[in-house]
Amino acid sequence: MTITGLFRTWHRLQSVIAFDGLPAVWGTSGPGMVSHFIMRICWRLILPTLGLILFSAETFHSFQVHRQHRTSPQKYYYWASLVLDSDPLNRHFGQSPEDRWQLRSAWIDPGYVTRALMLSALPAFVLGALIVRALAHQGVSEVLSFIVAMPLLVFGWFYFVGRLIDYRIGKRFHRIVA
């Protein structure tokens, strides 16, 4: 077999691996587009998924710690180092003497992973704090509003960041190809 024959065989094998023969419905028009298409999907999906996994892991850990130290119904819930009030208008707490002695502040070290999540999703946490405070003035539990609003905000923020990364990669790819 000659060098030219090896080159032709390699080219045929490469076109089969790159899915050149698939119809246009699959969205593949060549080897360059396949890897570009995969990279565009990855950042939009991987970053929000990673953010939700980290948020749910910290939420699970906070619920476990809260359950271990719970002797009576507690007014305050700690998510990492954030203090959330379960009854912001004091409708249900304060009737009995035991409820008046609630620990309002505690020193909690959130850990490096939670700090990284809070710093990387800082705009989502700031907007979440505004939403939680606004709903607390209406009497909605800060715990409930935090647990409902924050996963949506974290997902939205990391999806936005993933789209920006995809845009930069796509812009660089088109500049290289052109």
C-alpha positions in Angstrom: 0.0 0.0 0.0 1.4 3.4 -1.0 1.4 6.6 1.0 -1.5 7.9 -1.2 -3.6 4.8 -0.4 -2.9 5.2 3.3 -3.9 8.9 3.1 -7.2 8.0 1.3 -8.0 5.3 3.8 -7.3 7.7 6.7 -9.5 10.4 5.1 -12.4 7.9 4.7 -12.0 6.7 8.3 -11.9 10.3 9.5 -15.1 11.2 7.6 -16.9 8.2 9.2 -15.7 9.2 12.7 -16.7 12.8 12.2 -20.2 11.7 11.0 -20.0 13.4 7.6 -22.5 11.0 6.1 -25.3 11.8 8.5 -28.2 13.9 7.2 -28.4 17.6 8.0 -31.2 17.0 10.6 -28.5 15.9 13.0 -26.9 19.3 12.7 -23.5 18.0 11.6 -22.0 19.5 8.5 -18.3 18.6 9.0 -15.7 17.7 11.5 -15.2 21.3 12.6 -18.9 21.8 13.2 -19.2 18.6 15.3 -16.7 19.7 17.9 -17.9 23.3 17.9 -21.5 22.2 18.4 -20.5 19.9 21.3 -18.5 22.7 23.0 -21.4 25.2 22.6 -23.8 22.8 24.4 -21.4 21.9 27.1 -20.9 25.3 28.8 -24.6 26.2 28.7 -25.5 22.9 30.4 -22.5 22.1 32.5 -22.2 25.3 34.5 -25.9 25.5 35.6 -25.9 21.8 36.4 -22.7 22.2 38.5 -24.2 25.3 40.2 -27.4 23.4 41.1 -25.4 20.4 42.4 -23.3 22.6 44.7 -26.4 24.6 45.9 -28.3 21.4 46.6 -25.3 19.8 48.4 -25.0 22.8 50.7 -28.8 22.9 51.2 -28.8 19.2 52.2 -25.9 19.7 54.5 -27.6 22.7 56.2 -30.8 20.8 56.6 -28.9 17.9 58.2 -27.1 20.3 60.7 -30.4 22.0 61.4 -32.0 18.6 62.2 -29.2 17.5 64.4 -29.2 20.6 66.6 -33.0 21.0 66.8 -34.5 20.5 70.2 -37.6 22.6 69.7 -39.1 24.5 66.7 -36.5 27.0 65.8 -37.1 30.5 64.3 -33.8 30.8 62.5 -32.4 28.5 59.9 -28.8 28.7 58.7 -27.9 28.1 55.1 -24.1 28.2 55.1 -23.4 31.4 57.0 -26.7 33.1 55.9 -29.4 33.5 58.6 -32.9 32.9 57.4 -36.0 33.8 59.6 -38.8 31.2 59.3 -41.3 33.7 60.9 -40.3 37.3 59.9 -43.4 38.9 61.4 -43.3 36.9 64.7 -46.7 35.5 64.3 -46.0 32.0 65.6 -42.9 32.5 67.8 -42.7 34.3 71.1 -45.8 33.0 72.8 -43.9 30.6 75.1 -40.8 31.4 77.2 -38.7 28.8 75.4 -39.4 30.6 72.0 -38.0 33.9 73.3 -34.5 32.4 73.8 -33.6 31.7 70.2 -30.0 32.0 69.0 -30.0 34.8 66.5 -26.4 34.7 65.4 -23.8 31.9 65.3 -20.4 31.7 63.8 -20.6 29.3 60.9 -17.7 28.6 58.5 -19.3 27.8 55.1 -16.3 26.1 53.7 -14.3 26.7 50.5 -16.8 25.1 48.1 -19.7 27.1 49.4 -17.7 30.3 49.4 -16.7 29.6 45.8 -20.3 29.1 44.9 -21.4 32.3 46.6 -18.7 34.3 45.0 -19.1 32.9 41.5 -22.9 33.4 41.7 -22.7 36.7 43.7 -25.2 38.6 41.4 -27.7 35.7 41.9 -27.2 35.8 45.7 -27.6 39.6 45.8 -30.9 39.4 43.8 -32.0 36.5 45.9 -31.4 38.5 49.1 -33.5 41.4 47.7 -36.3 38.9 46.8 -36.2 37.2 50.2 -36.2 40.5 52.1 -39.1 41.9 50.0 -41.2 38.7 50.6 -40.2 38.8 54.3 -41.9 42.2 54.7 -45.1 40.6 53.4 -44.8 37.8 56.0 -43.5 35.0 53.8 -40.9 32.7 55.4 -37.4 33.6 54.4 -36.5 29.9 54.4 -39.3 29.1 51.9 -38.6 32.0 49.6 -34.8 31.3 49.7 -35.3 27.6 48.9 -37.6 28.4 46.0 -35.9 31.5 44.5 -32.2 30.7 44.8 -32.0 27.5 42.6 -33.8 29.4 39.9 -31.4 32.4 40.2 -28.3 30.2 40.4 -29.4 28.3 37.4 -30.1 31.5 35.5 -26.8 33.1 36.4 -24.7 30.1 35.4 -26.7 29.7 32.2 -25.9 33.3 31.4 -22.2 32.8 32.1 -22.3 29.6 30.0 -23.9 31.5 27.1 -21.1 34.2 27.4 -18.4 31.5 27.3 -20.2 29.8 24.3 -20.3 33.2 22.5 -16.6 33.8 23.1 -15.7 30.3 21.9 -17.9 30.6 18.8 -16.5 34.0 18.0 -12.9 32.7 18.3 -13.9 29.6 16.2 -15.4 31.7 13.4 -12.3 34.0 13.4 -10.0 30.9 13.1 -12.1 29.4 10.3 -12.6 32.6 8.3 
